[in-house]
Amino acid sequence: MRAPIFRRLGALFAAALFALPARGLARESAEAAATDRESETNLDFDFDLFGDGTKRSEEDPALAGRARLRRGMLQAHQIAGLTTLGLMATTVVLGQLNFDDHFSASGAGSGAYSTPHRIAAYSTAAAFAVTGGLALLAPVPYEKAPGFDAGTVHKLAAFGAVAGMAGQVALGMIAGDALRSGQARRFESVADLHRFTGYATLTLLATAAAAWLF
Amino acid sequence: MKRWIAVLALGFPLLALGEDEAAQSGPPSAEPAEARSWQGVGTVEYVVVHPLHTVTGISRQAEIRAVADGAGLKVMGRAPVRSFDSGNANRDAHMLEVVRAAQNPLVILRGLARGFRVPAAPGSFDVQLESEVQLAGVAAPARLSAQVEQLPNGDWKVRFAFDHRLSAHSIERPKLLLVPVEDAVSIRGEALLEAVDAKNDAKN
């Protein structure tokens, strides 16, 4: 009789022995899960300490469209501008070769560089016109703050290059006219001025491109 | 019988231990700390790197508020995107385009430091904040570290910094001479936050 009672008591105690710590463990894991849930809740950033609402405004499709158009036009402006710079450098090299061909002691006077120089010059002028047009016609969705900065330097250099380029074309035409009419001294002095303004214009274009690096 | 006495002798301490552990893992008995708050204006700047140039844009209109209570520290900062000055108006206008400033006029940061307790005495301490940055209409996580100097009057001098990515906000990286800027952007700033009465603040 004693043996079954002790067996039952033993079974109950054994159950209690394992069940209570297990209950404690279950409680712990439940609390840990609750803490995790609380942590996740705490990472909810949906609060506003300013209390005045910091919501986004309604999208303005027209403004977004103008911004996209401006970005596309200014990307094209960069490509056209770098192309212009390359063409201008080519024109200056060919112009120097043309000048040497005509006026240096070792020059053959063959006129071999005349046509390539002219083609390069007109290509440069065309590329420059496209470059300027893209910048001037680009919409301005966000007004810029006034003041002197790299953009101002870029524009000043570009407008200087416009003047230089116009002068180049005019001086080139005058030089060609002097050559055709046999006015050797006039041809040389105009060609020399044309050469000088060519280098100046190239410098201004390079300045316009490099302005953005500062 | 002796066997059961031995089992009982071993079992009760185990039971007691189980209960004790359960009590320790329960909710903290500490009473909720009194909420305290700070607010102020500071500077925040971004640094983006291009292979040919490094650009720094600074805003001096960054507003920051912080609240510390029993749960931890909550911080919120914001600055108008138009207020950032990189020293080049053209570039700043371009920045407004890429962050879609018309729809998203503010850059907003919200940060949380769970379990944070305000030090009782003046001194310096570091805080790590799990944060969310809202820029260009897209929220992205960030981990911000701040160095705080608690002044004798309770004000906080704060310096903070974190690294972030433009791509996290679906921002098309601007290009200079056809080469885009790097995706990584460094953010840093500083502010003087004045301690304010949390109750008055809540009423306001």
Interface residues (C-beta under 8 A of the other chain):
Chain A: F6 L9 G10 F13 A16 L17 L20 P21 R23 G24 L25 R27 E28 E31 A32 S39 N42 L43 F45 F47 D48 L49 F50 T54 R56 S57 E58 E59 D60 L63 A64 A67 R70 R71 L74 Q75 Q78 I79 L82 V140 P141 Y142 E143 K144 A145 P146 G147 D149 A150 G151 H154 A209 W212 L213 F214
Chain B: M1 W4 V7 L8 G11 L14 L15 L17 G18 E19 E21 A22 S25 G26 P27 S37 L52 H53 E63 R65 A66 V67 A71 G72 K74 V75 M76 R78 D85 G87 N88 A89 N90 R91 D92 A93 H94 L96 E97 R100 A101 A102 Q103 N104 P105 L106 I108 R110 L112 R114 E130 S131 E132 G137 A139 E172 K175 L176 L177 L178
